[in-house]
Amino acid sequence: MNMDKIKVVIIEDEFFAASHLKDVVENLGYEVINIFDNGEDFLGEEYWDFQIAIVDIFLSGILTGLDIAKEMKAKNKPFIFLTANKDSKTLKTAANLHPIGYISKPFNEIDVEASLEIASSTLIEPLLVRGAKGVETLNPNDILYIKSDGAYVEIKTKEKSIIQRKYIKDLMILLPNFFIRTHRSYVVNSNHIEQRTGSTVIVDGQSIPISKSYKESSK
């Protein structure tokens, strides 16, 4: 993935630390698209147009960096913790949220670079789809499920449905491994499964069948 295209957001309430970190990140070739000094403003953003977040564990305001990380984890957004705190209880709680890495304060460029490189290696390539305005990109994390109808597929997200002329087996090759085939006509994003029975999975309130031939792969 081209590092010049990787967008980073910084959530840090210390102005000088955030400003210094922005300079370091941009000098490494990344693009800092926004800086937030509290979690409330960050969560108020309608669009999360970033690929990596650097989050201070302790933020001013009601929400902590741990609270923010829980929301990002739910949306499959990679994040790096920034902290000067070495308290074992806090670090254990942070570890349970599975950050990509940690940057200790006061930070140095080598630690920032290493953490960002690790985070970059986990990024998912966008899916190219043809929409009303031509070819556009779609983040696979945003896909709930895909339904096949012969040579066409319907890609379902929370916001819209996208129809593409493509066989589902060819589309599967382009998707990350958290997509599973539950039926000859359905592929689901396993991160969005709300409930599972012996014959169905529930995704965004929609009941999707599990056929016998795909039951093993859907576990």
C-alpha positions as CSV (number, residue, x, y, z in Angstrom):
1,M,0.0,0.0,0.0
2,N,1.3,3.5,-0.9
3,M,2.2,5.1,2.4
4,D,1.5,8.6,0.9
5,K,-2.2,7.7,0.8
6,I,-2.4,6.5,4.4
7,K,-4.5,8.9,6.5
8,V,-3.9,9.3,10.2
9,V,-6.0,11.0,12.9
10,I,-4.5,12.0,16.2
11,I,-6.6,12.2,19.4
12,E,-4.4,13.9,22.0
13,D,-5.4,16.7,24.5
14,E,-1.9,18.1,25.0
15,F,-1.5,20.8,22.3
16,F,2.3,20.7,22.1
17,A,2.4,16.9,22.1
18,A,-0.2,16.7,19.4
19,S,1.5,19.3,17.3
20,H,4.9,17.6,17.6
21,L,3.4,14.2,16.8
22,K,1.7,15.6,13.7
23,D,5.1,16.9,12.5
24,V,6.7,13.5,13.1
25,V,4.0,11.6,11.4
26,E,3.9,13.9,8.4
27,N,7.7,13.8,8.1
28,L,7.4,10.0,7.9
29,G,5.3,10.4,4.8
30,Y,1.8,9.9,6.2
31,E,-1.1,12.4,6.0
32,V,-2.6,13.8,9.3
33,I,-6.1,14.7,8.4
34,N,-7.3,15.8,11.8
35,I,-6.4,16.3,15.4
36,F,-8.9,16.1,18.3
37,D,-8.3,17.1,21.8
38,N,-11.2,15.1,23.3
39,G,-13.1,12.0,22.6
40,E,-16.5,13.6,22.4
41,D,-15.7,15.7,19.3
42,F,-14.0,12.7,17.7
43,L,-17.1,10.5,18.1
44,G,-19.2,13.3,16.8
45,E,-17.6,13.1,13.4
46,E,-20.0,11.6,10.9
47,Y,-17.4,10.2,8.6
48,W,-14.3,8.4,9.8
49,D,-12.2,9.1,6.8
50,F,-8.9,7.8,8.3
51,Q,-7.0,4.6,8.2
52,I,-5.0,4.7,11.4
53,A,-5.7,6.5,14.7
54,I,-3.2,7.5,17.4
55,V,-5.0,7.8,20.7
56,D,-3.9,9.0,24.0
57,I,-5.2,6.7,26.7
58,F,-5.9,9.6,29.1
59,L,-7.9,12.4,27.6
60,S,-9.6,15.4,29.1
61,G,-13.4,15.1,29.1
62,I,-15.7,12.3,30.1
63,L,-14.4,9.8,27.5
64,T,-11.0,8.2,27.8
65,G,-8.8,6.8,25.1
66,L,-10.0,3.4,26.2
67,D,-13.6,4.4,25.4
68,I,-12.6,5.7,22.0
69,A,-10.7,2.5,21.3
70,K,-13.7,0.3,22.0
71,E,-15.7,2.2,19.3
72,M,-12.8,1.9,16.8
73,K,-12.5,-1.8,17.6
74,A,-16.2,-2.3,16.8
75,K,-15.6,-0.6,13.4
76,N,-12.4,-2.5,12.6
77,K,-10.3,0.7,12.6
78,P,-6.6,0.1,13.6
79,F,-5.4,2.3,16.4
80,I,-2.2,2.9,18.3
81,F,-2.2,3.9,22.0
82,L,-0.1,6.9,23.2
83,T,0.6,7.1,26.9
84,A,2.9,8.2,29.6
85,N,1.2,5.9,32.1
86,K,2.9,2.7,33.1
87,D,0.2,1.5,35.5
88,S,-0.1,-2.3,35.0
89,K,-3.9,-2.3,35.5
90,T,-4.4,0.4,32.8
91,L,-2.0,-1.3,30.4
92,K,-3.8,-4.7,30.9
93,T,-7.1,-3.0,30.1
94,A,-5.6,-1.4,27.1
95,A,-4.1,-4.7,25.9
96,N,-7.5,-6.3,26.0
97,L,-8.6,-3.9,23.3
98,H,-5.9,-5.2,21.0
99,P,-4.2,-2.0,19.8
100,I,-1.8,-2.3,16.9
101,G,0.9,-0.9,19.1
102,Y,2.0,1.6,21.8
103,I,3.9,4.8,21.7
104,S,5.3,5.9,25.1
105,K,5.6,9.6,26.1
106,P,7.9,11.3,25.6
107,F,7.9,9.7,22.2
108,N,10.7,9.5,19.6
109,E,10.5,9.2,15.8
110,I,11.7,5.6,15.8
111,D,8.9,4.3,18.0
112,V,6.3,6.3,16.0
113,E,7.7,5.0,12.7
114,A,7.7,1.4,13.9
115,S,4.1,1.6,15.2
116,L,2.8,3.2,12.0
117,E,4.6,0.6,9.8
118,I,3.0,-2.2,11.8
119,A,-0.4,-0.6,11.5
120,S,0.1,0.0,7.8
121,S,0.7,-3.7,7.2
122,T,-2.7,-4.5,8.6
123,L,-4.7,-2.2,6.4
124,I,-7.3,-3.7,4.1
125,E,-7.2,-2.8,0.4
126,P,-10.4,-1.0,-0.7
127,L,-12.8,-2.8,-3.1
128,L,-13.3,-1.1,-6.4
129,V,-17.0,-0.9,-7.4
130,R,-18.9,0.8,-10.2
131,G,-21.4,3.3,-9.0
132,A,-23.5,6.1,-10.5
133,K,-20.5,8.4,-10.7
134,G,-18.1,5.8,-12.1
135,V,-15.6,3.6,-10.3
136,E,-15.4,4.3,-6.6
137,T,-13.8,2.6,-3.6
138,L,-15.6,0.8,-0.9
139,N,-14.1,-0.2,2.5
140,P,-14.7,-4.0,2.9
141,N,-15.3,-3.3,6.7
142,D,-18.4,-1.4,5.7
143,I,-19.9,-4.4,3.8
144,L,-22.6,-6.3,5.8
145,Y,-23.3,-9.1,3.3
146,I,-23.4,-9.9,-0.4
147,K,-26.2,-11.5,-2.2
148,S,-25.7,-13.2,-5.6
149,D,-28.3,-13.4,-8.4
150,G,-26.6,-15.2,-11.3
151,A,-24.0,-12.9,-12.9
152,Y,-24.9,-10.0,-10.6
153,V,-24.2,-9.4,-6.9
154,E,-25.9,-7.0,-4.5
155,I,-23.4,-5.5,-2.0
156,K,-25.2,-4.4,1.1
157,T,-23.8,-1.7,3.5
158,K,-25.7,0.1,6.3
159,E,-26.1,3.1,4.0
160,K,-26.9,1.6,0.6
161,S,-27.0,-1.4,-1.8
162,I,-24.6,-1.6,-4.7
163,I,-25.4,-3.8,-7.7
164,Q,-22.4,-5.1,-9.7
165,R,-22.1,-7.4,-12.7
166,K,-19.9,-10.0,-11.1
167,Y,-20.0,-13.6,-10.1
168,I,-19.9,-14.1,-6.3
169,K,-16.9,-16.5,-6.5
170,D,-14.8,-13.9,-8.3
171,L,-15.7,-11.3,-5.8
172,M,-14.7,-13.6,-2.9
173,I,-11.1,-13.6,-4.2
174,L,-10.9,-9.8,-3.6
175,L,-12.3,-9.9,-0.1
176,P,-10.5,-10.2,3.3
177,N,-10.6,-13.6,5.1
178,F,-13.3,-12.4,7.6
179,F,-15.9,-12.8,4.8
180,I,-17.5,-16.2,4.8
181,R,-19.7,-18.1,2.4
182,T,-22.8,-19.3,4.1
183,H,-24.8,-20.2,1.0
184,R,-24.4,-20.4,-2.7
185,S,-26.0,-17.0,-2.9
186,Y,-24.7,-15.3,0.2
187,V,-21.4,-14.1,1.6
188,V,-21.4,-12.4,5.0
189,N,-18.9,-10.2,6.9
190,S,-18.3,-12.3,10.0
191,N,-17.6,-9.1,12.0
192,H,-21.2,-8.0,11.6
193,I,-22.9,-11.3,12.6
194,E,-25.3,-10.5,15.4
195,Q,-26.7,-14.0,16.0
196,R,-26.1,-17.5,14.7
197,T,-28.4,-20.6,14.7
198,G,-27.9,-24.0,13.0
199,S,-29.5,-22.8,9.8
200,T,-29.1,-18.9,9.7
201,V,-27.0,-16.0,10.7
202,I,-28.4,-12.6,11.5
203,V,-26.6,-9.5,10.0
204,D,-28.1,-6.1,10.6
205,G,-31.4,-7.7,11.5
206,Q,-31.5,-9.7,8.2
207,S,-31.8,-13.4,8.4
208,I,-29.3,-15.1,6.0
209,P,-29.4,-18.8,5.3
210,I,-26.6,-21.3,6.0
211,S,-26.8,-24.2,3.6
212,K,-25.4,-27.7,4.5
213,S,-22.6,-27.5,2.0
214,Y,-21.3,-24.2,3.6
215,K,-22.1,-25.0,7.2
216,E,-18.5,-25.9,8.1
217,S,-16.9,-22.8,6.7
218,S,-19.4,-20.5,8.4
219,K,-18.5,-21.7,12.0
